Amino acid sequence: MTALIRGMDYIVDVASVLKKFGFDEIIHWSNSSNSMAGGLHRENSEIIVFCPDNMDEEDIKNMQHNIKQLGLPAIRWRSIRH
């Protein structure tokens, strides 16, 4: 299974959790990508994990809209790193 992680730079913790649940392929688009909410597409993923910690409200709304359009389940991951 494939997971798309969007909007975080440090993914070791979330990738570890996803692997425990059977996700063997992790696609990662970091915060440094062109647009936090833009460019989201299926990428053959079964789930999308996104971290809103460094996103403004408009980016979060756009991200949620894009996820809904794809019809994929999503996890809103809160980073504990500062």
C-alpha distances in whole Angstrom, upper triangle without the diagonal:
4,7,10,13,17,20,20,22,21,17,18,18,15,13,14,13,10,9,12,9,7,5,6,6,9,11,14,17,20,23,25,23,26,26,24,23,23,21,18,16,13,12,9,7,7,9,12,14,17,20,23,26,27,27,30,30,30,27,25,26,25,22,22,23,21,18,20,20,17,16,13,13,14,15,19,19,22,23,26,27,30
4,7,10,13,17,17,18,18,15,16,16,13,11,13,13,9,10,13,11,9,6,6,5,6,7,11,14,17,20,21,20,22,22,20,20,20,18,15,13,10,9,7,5,6,7,9,11,14,17,21,23,24,24,27,27,27,24,22,24,22,19,19,21,18,15,18,18,15,15,12,12,13,14,17,17,20,21,24,24,27
4,6,10,13,14,15,15,12,14,14,10,9,12,11,8,10,12,11,10,6,8,6,5,6,8,11,14,17,19,17,20,19,17,17,17,16,13,12,10,9,8,5,6,5,6,7,10,14,17,19,20,20,23,24,24,20,19,21,19,16,16,18,16,13,16,17,14,14,10,10,10,10,13,13,17,17,20,21,24
4,6,10,11,13,14,11,14,14,11,10,14,13,10,12,15,14,14,10,11,9,6,5,6,8,11,13,15,14,16,15,13,13,14,12,9,9,8,8,9,6,8,6,5,6,8,11,14,17,18,17,20,21,21,17,16,18,16,13,14,16,13,11,14,15,12,14,11,11,9,10,12,12,16,16,20,20,22
4,7,7,10,10,8,11,12,9,9,12,12,10,13,15,15,15,12,13,11,7,6,5,6,8,10,13,12,15,14,12,12,14,13,10,12,12,11,13,10,11,9,6,5,6,8,12,13,14,14,18,19,19,15,14,17,16,12,14,16,14,12,16,17,15,16,13,12,10,9,10,10,12,13,16,16,19
4,6,9,11,10,13,14,11,12,15,15,14,16,19,18,19,15,17,14,11,8,6,5,6,7,10,9,12,11,8,9,10,10,8,11,12,12,14,12,14,11,7,6,5,7,9,11,11,11,14,16,16,12,11,14,13,9,12,14,12,11,15,16,14,16,14,13,11,10,10,10,12,12,16,16,18
4,7,10,10,14,14,12,13,17,17,16,19,21,21,22,18,20,17,14,12,8,7,5,5,8,8,11,9,6,8,11,12,11,14,15,15,18,16,17,14,11,9,6,5,7,8,8,8,12,14,14,10,10,13,13,10,12,15,14,13,17,18,17,19,17,16,13,12,10,10,11,11,14,14,15
4,6,7,10,11,10,11,14,15,15,17,20,20,21,18,19,17,13,12,8,8,5,5,9,10,13,12,10,12,14,15,14,17,18,17,20,17,19,16,12,9,7,6,8,8,8,10,14,16,17,13,13,17,16,13,16,19,17,16,20,21,20,22,19,18,15,13,11,9,10,8,12,11,12
4,6,9,11,11,12,15,16,16,18,20,21,22,19,19,17,13,12,9,8,5,6,8,10,14,14,12,15,17,17,16,19,20,19,21,19,21,18,15,13,11,10,12,11,10,13,16,19,20,16,17,20,19,17,19,22,20,20,23,25,23,25,22,21,18,16,15,12,13,10,13,11,12
4,6,8,9,10,12,13,14,16,18,19,20,18,18,17,13,13,10,11,8,10,12,14,17,17,15,18,20,20,19,21,22,20,22,20,21,18,16,13,12,10,13,12,12,15,19,21,22,19,19,22,22,19,21,24,23,21,25,26,25,26,23,21,18,16,15,12,12,9,11,9,11
4,6,5,6,8,10,10,12,14,16,16,14,14,13,10,10,8,10,9,11,14,15,18,18,16,18,20,19,18,19,19,18,19,17,18,15,13,10,11,10,14,13,14,16,20,22,23,20,19,22,22,18,20,23,21,20,23,25,23,23,20,19,16,14,13,11,12,9,12,11,14
4,6,5,6,9,10,11,13,15,15,14,14,13,11,12,11,13,13,15,17,18,22,22,19,21,23,23,21,22,22,20,21,18,19,17,16,13,14,13,17,16,18,20,24,25,27,23,22,26,25,22,23,26,25,23,26,28,25,26,22,21,18,16,16,13,13,11,12,11,15
4,6,5,6,9,10,11,13,15,14,15,15,12,14,13,15,14,16,19,20,24,23,20,22,24,24,22,23,23,22,22,19,19,16,15,12,13,12,16,15,17,19,23,25,26,23,21,25,25,22,22,26,24,22,25,27,25,25,22,19,17,14,14,10,11,9,10,10,14
4,5,5,6,9,10,11,13,11,13,13,10,12,11,13,13,15,18,19,22,21,18,19,21,21,19,20,19,18,19,15,15,13,12,9,10,10,14,14,16,18,21,22,24,21,19,22,22,18,19,22,21,19,21,24,21,21,18,16,13,10,11,8,10,9,11,12,15
4,5,5,6,9,10,11,8,9,9,7,10,10,13,13,16,18,19,22,22,19,20,22,21,19,19,18,17,17,14,14,12,12,10,12,13,17,17,19,20,24,25,26,23,21,24,24,20,21,24,22,19,22,24,22,22,18,16,14,13,14,11,14,13,14,15,18
4,5,5,7,9,10,9,10,11,10,13,13,17,17,19,22,22,26,25,23,24,26,25,22,23,21,20,20,17,17,15,15,13,15,15,19,19,21,23,27,28,29,26,24,27,27,23,24,27,25,22,25,27,25,24,21,19,17,15,16,13,15,14,15,15,19
4,5,5,7,9,9,11,13,11,14,15,17,18,20,23,23,27,26,23,23,25,25,22,22,21,20,19,16,15,13,13,11,14,15,18,19,21,22,26,26,28,25,23,25,26,22,22,25,24,21,23,26,23,22,19,16,14,12,14,11,13,13,14,16,19
4,5,5,7,5,8,9,8,12,13,16,17,19,22,22,25,24,21,22,23,22,19,19,17,17,16,13,12,10,11,10,13,14,18,19,21,22,26,26,27,24,22,24,24,20,20,23,21,18,21,23,20,19,16,14,12,11,13,12,14,15,17,18,21
4,5,5,5,6,8,9,12,14,17,19,22,24,24,27,27,24,25,26,25,22,21,19,18,17,14,13,13,14,13,16,18,21,22,24,25,29,30,31,27,25,28,27,24,24,26,24,21,24,26,23,22,18,17,16,15,17,15,18,18,19,20,24
4,6,7,9,12,12,16,17,21,22,24,27,27,30,29,27,27,29,28,25,24,22,21,19,17,15,14,16,15,18,19,23,24,26,27,30,31,32,29,27,29,29,25,25,28,26,23,25,27,24,23,20,17,17,15,18,16,18,18,19,21,25
4,6,9,12,12,15,17,20,22,24,27,27,30,29,26,26,27,26,23,22,19,19,17,14,12,12,14,13,17,19,22,24,26,27,30,30,31,28,25,27,27,24,23,26,24,21,22,24,22,20,17,14,14,13,16,15,18,19,20,22,26
4,6,9,11,14,17,20,22,25,27,26,30,29,26,26,27,26,22,21,18,17,15,13,11,12,14,15,18,20,24,26,28,28,31,32,32,29,27,29,28,25,24,26,25,21,23,25,21,20,17,15,16,15,19,18,21,21,23,25,28
4,6,7,10,13,16,19,22,24,23,26,25,23,23,24,22,19,18,15,14,12,10,9,9,11,12,15,18,22,23,25,25,29,29,29,26,24,26,25,22,22,24,22,19,21,22,19,18,15,14,14,14,17,16,19,20,22,23,26
4,7,10,13,17,19,22,24,23,26,26,24,24,25,23,20,19,16,14,13,11,11,12,14,14,18,20,24,25,27,27,31,31,32,28,27,29,28,24,24,26,24,21,24,25,21,21,18,17,17,17,20,19,22,22,24,24,27
4,7,10,13,16,19,21,20,23,23,21,22,22,19,17,16,14,11,10,9,10,11,12,13,16,18,22,24,25,25,28,29,29,26,25,27,25,21,22,24,21,19,22,22,19,20,16,16,16,16,19,18,21,21,23,24,27
4,6,10,12,16,17,16,20,20,18,18,19,17,15,14,13,11,11,9,11,10,10,10,13,15,18,20,21,21,25,26,26,22,21,24,22,19,20,22,19,17,20,21,18,19,15,15,14,14,16,15,18,18,20,20,23
4,7,10,13,15,13,16,16,15,16,16,13,12,11,11,8,10,8,11,11,9,10,12,14,17,19,19,19,23,24,24,20,20,22,20,16,18,20,17,15,19,19,16,18,15,15,14,15,16,15,18,18,21,21,23
4,6,10,11,10,13,14,12,14,14,13,11,12,13,11,13,11,14,12,10,10,10,12,15,16,16,16,20,22,21,18,17,20,18,15,17,19,17,16,19,20,17,19,16,16,14,14,15,14,16,15,18,18,20
4,7,8,6,10,10,9,11,11,10,9,11,13,11,14,13,16,14,11,10,10,11,13,15,14,14,17,19,19,15,15,18,16,13,16,18,15,15,18,19,17,19,17,17,15,15,15,14,16,16,19,18,19
4,5,6,9,10,8,11,12,12,12,15,16,15,18,16,19,16,13,12,10,10,12,13,11,12,16,18,18,14,15,18,16,14,17,19,17,17,20,21,20,22,19,19,17,16,15,14,15,14,17,15,16
4,5,8,8,6,10,11,12,13,16,18,18,21,19,21,18,15,13,10,9,10,10,8,9,12,15,15,12,13,16,15,13,16,18,17,17,21,21,21,23,21,21,17,17,15,14,14,13,16,15,15
4,6,8,8,12,12,13,14,17,19,18,22,21,23,21,18,16,14,13,14,14,11,12,15,18,17,14,16,19,17,16,19,21,19,20,23,23,23,25,23,24,21,20,19,18,18,16,19,17,17
4,6,7,10,9,9,11,14,16,15,19,18,21,19,16,15,13,14,14,15,13,13,15,18,17,13,15,18,15,14,17,18,16,17,21,21,20,23,21,22,19,20,18,18,19,18,21,20,20
4,7,9,8,8,11,14,17,17,21,20,23,21,18,18,15,16,16,17,14,13,15,17,15,12,15,17,14,14,17,18,16,18,21,20,20,23,22,23,21,22,20,20,21,21,24,23,23
4,6,5,7,9,13,16,17,20,19,22,20,16,16,13,14,13,15,12,10,12,14,12,9,12,13,11,10,14,15,13,15,18,18,18,21,20,21,19,19,18,18,19,19,23,22,22
4,6,8,9,13,16,16,19,18,20,17,14,13,10,10,9,11,9,7,9,11,10,7,9,11,9,8,12,13,12,13,16,17,17,19,18,18,16,16,14,15,16,16,19,19,19
4,7,7,11,14,15,18,17,18,16,12,12,10,11,10,13,12,9,10,11,9,5,7,8,6,5,9,9,8,10,13,13,13,16,15,16,14,15,13,15,16,18,21,21,22
4,6,9,13,14,17,16,19,17,14,15,13,14,14,16,15,12,13,14,11,8,11,11,8,7,11,11,8,11,14,13,13,16,16,18,16,17,17,18,20,21,24,24,25
4,6,10,11,14,14,17,16,13,15,13,16,16,19,17,15,17,17,15,12,14,14,11,10,13,12,9,11,14,13,12,16,15,17,16,18,18,19,21,22,26,26,26
4,7,8,12,11,13,12,10,12,11,14,14,18,17,15,17,17,15,12,12,13,10,8,10,10,7,8,11,10,9,12,12,14,12,15,15,17,19,20,24,24,25
4,6,9,9,11,11,10,13,13,16,18,21,20,18,20,20,18,15,16,16,13,11,12,12,8,8,11,9,7,11,10,13,13,16,17,19,22,23,27,27,28
4,5,6,8,9,9,12,14,17,19,22,22,21,23,23,21,18,18,18,15,13,14,13,10,9,11,10,7,9,8,11,12,15,17,19,22,23,27,28,29
4,5,9,10,10,13,15,18,20,23,23,22,24,25,23,20,20,20,18,15,17,17,13,12,15,14,11,13,11,14,14,16,18,19,23,23,27,27,29
4,7,9,11,14,16,20,22,25,26,24,27,27,26,23,22,23,20,17,18,18,15,13,16,15,11,12,10,13,14,17,19,20,24,25,28,29,31
4,6,7,10,13,17,19,22,23,22,25,25,24,21,20,20,19,15,16,17,14,11,14,14,10,11,8,10,11,13,16,17,20,21,25,26,28
4,7,10,13,17,20,23,24,23,26,25,25,22,20,21,20,16,16,17,15,11,13,14,10,10,7,7,9,11,15,16,20,21,25,26,29
4,7,10,13,16,19,21,20,22,22,22,19,17,18,17,14,13,15,13,9,12,13,10,10,6,5,6,8,11,12,16,18,21,23,25
4,6,10,13,16,17,16,19,18,18,15,13,15,14,10,10,13,11,8,11,12,10,10,7,6,5,6,9,10,14,15,19,20,22
4,7,10,13,14,14,17,17,18,15,13,15,15,11,11,14,13,10,13,15,13,14,10,9,6,5,6,7,10,12,15,16,19
4,6,9,11,10,13,14,14,11,9,12,12,8,9,13,12,10,13,15,14,15,12,11,8,6,5,6,9,10,14,15,17
4,6,8,8,11,12,14,11,9,13,13,10,11,15,14,13,16,18,18,18,16,14,11,9,6,5,6,7,11,12,13
4,6,5,8,9,11,8,6,10,11,9,10,14,14,13,16,18,18,19,17,16,12,11,7,7,7,9,12,13,13
4,6,8,10,13,11,10,13,15,13,14,17,18,17,20,22,22,23,21,19,16,13,10,9,7,7,10,10,10
4,7,10,12,10,10,13,14,13,15,18,18,18,21,23,23,24,22,21,18,16,13,12,10,10,12,12,11
4,7,8,6,6,10,10,10,12,14,15,15,18,20,20,22,20,20,16,15,12,12,12,12,15,15,15
4,6,5,6,9,10,11,12,14,16,17,19,20,21,23,22,22,18,17,14,15,14,15,18,18,17
4,5,5,6,9,10,11,12,14,15,16,18,20,21,21,20,17,17,14,15,15,17,20,20,20
4,5,5,6,9,10,11,12,14,15,17,19,20,20,20,18,18,15,17,18,19,22,23,22
4,5,5,6,9,10,10,12,14,15,17,18,18,18,15,16,13,15,16,17,20,21,20
4,5,5,6,9,10,11,12,14,15,17,16,16,13,13,10,12,13,15,18,19,19
4,5,5,6,9,10,11,12,14,15,16,16,13,14,12,15,16,19,22,23,23
4,5,5,6,9,10,11,12,14,15,16,14,15,14,16,18,20,23,24,24
4,5,5,6,9,10,11,13,12,13,10,12,11,13,15,17,21,22,22
4,5,5,6,9,10,11,11,11,9,10,10,13,15,18,21,23,24
4,5,5,6,9,10,11,12,11,14,13,17,19,22,25,26,27
4,5,5,6,9,10,12,11,14,14,17,19,21,25,26,27
4,5,5,6,6,8,7,10,11,14,17,20,23,25,26
4,5,5,7,8,9,12,13,17,20,22,26,28,29
4,5,8,11,12,15,16,20,23,25,29,30,31
4,5,9,10,14,16,19,22,24,28,29,31
4,7,9,13,15,18,22,24,28,30,31
4,6,10,13,15,19,21,25,27,29
4,7,10,13,16,19,22,24,27
4,7,9,13,16,19,21,23
4,6,9,12,15,18,20
4,7,10,13,15,17
4,6,9,12,14
4,6,9,11
4,5,8
4,6
4
